Amino acid sequence: MIGIIGILLFLLILILIGTFLVRIIPYILIGAVVYVIYKLLKKNNNSYRPQKKVATKIDWRRISIWGIAIIYLIIPVDFIPDFLFIVGFLDDLLGLGIAYYLAEKSG
């Protein structure tokens, strides 16, 4: 009888930890996206001091790559559904990695 109660408590603890991680992982992904965008902006402009205004060419390819990556993160349709715990978020991370690679390659 104690073995069954122990197993049930263990399963309850696993469920609680799982629900916590499922709720926290999207915030970790959002933090990763914000960090990558910050690094890209910092790479393009090393100083925040006002400089002479120079006509710059907008890199639409890089903007479109990041736009598609962010849309893929937001829409609920994925290659691997997000409710499959950690495996479901791997395709989102893979999409971010591919977007970062393509954006760096294009620029």
N, C-alpha and C positions, 0 to 999 in steps of 0.2 A: 504494500500500500504506500509506503514512504517512497518507493522507487517511482511510482506513477506521479505522485505529487511533485517530486523533484524534477521529473521530465516535463511536467506541465509548467512549473515555474521557470525552467530553462527555456522552454518555447515562448513563454510570455516575455521573458527578458529579451530574447532574440527578436520578437515582434516589435517591442518598444524601441530597441536599438535600430532596427530596420526602418521604422517609421521616422525616427529622428534623422537618420542619414538621408532618407528620401526627401525630407523637407529641407535639409541643409545643402545638398549637392547643387541644386540650381543656383543658390547664392554663391557658391564657390565658383561655378561656371561664369556667372555674371562678373565676379571679381577678376577672373582670368581674362575675360573680354575687355574689361576696363583697363587692366594692366597692359595688355597688348596694344590697345589704342593709345594709351599714354606713351608707351615706348616708341611707337611709330611717330607720334607727333613730336616727341623729344628728339628723335633721330633727324627729322626734317628741319627742326628749328632748335639749335643748341642753346640759344639765349632767348630770354623773354624780354629783353630790352627793345624799345622801339628802334626800328631800323628804317633806312630809306625805303620808300615804297618802290618796289620793282615789279614789273608785270611778270607774273609767273604763270606757267602753263599748268593747268589742272590735270592731274593724272586720273582720268576717268576710268581706266582699266582697274587701277588699284581700288578706287572707290567702289566700283561695281563688284569686285571680288569680295570685299568686306561686307557690302550690302547683302549679297547673296548668302554669305556665311551667317550673318545676323538673322536674316529671314529664316534660314534653315533651323537656327536655334530656337526661334520663337514659335514657328508653326508646330502643331501637335503631330503632324505626319512625319515619321522618321523611318529609316531603313530598319532599325531595331527600336521597338517601342520603349518609351522611358519607364514604363511601369515594371520592366524586368530588372529592377534595382540597378546595380552598378553597370551591368552589361548594356543597358539601355542608354546610358550616358556616354559610352565609349564612342559611338558613332558621332555624337556631337563634338567630342574632343578631337576625333579624327578630322571632322569637317573644319574645325578651327586650325588644326595643324596644316591641312592642305591649303586653306586660305592664306595662312601666314607664309607658307612656302611660295605659293603663286604670286602673292603680293610682293615679296622680296625679290623674286625672279623677274617680275615685270618692271620693277623700279630700279 
